[in-house]
Amino acid sequence: MTELTLSVPDISCGHCKSSIEGAVGALAGITGVEVDIEGRTVDVTFEDGSVDLPTIVDAIEGQGYTVADR
């Protein structure tokens, strides 16, 4: 199991939270995703070998947000 925190400076509201959590949560191998609106971060937990960081970043960026660190 891998846990990581991504900085997503575009997060500003409940819609952002819902959009990102829905997109990342739908990926195979994701066991947890939590968006912190105030901290503008996304905490992700996933099964090793099931999904990789570029796929998670693509899911977030596909919703119109920028991942600042990877």
Secondary structure, DSSP 8 states (H G I E B T S, - for coil): -EEEEEE-TT--SHHHHHHHHHHHHTSTTEEEEEEETTTTEEEEEE-TTT--HHHHHHHHHTTT------
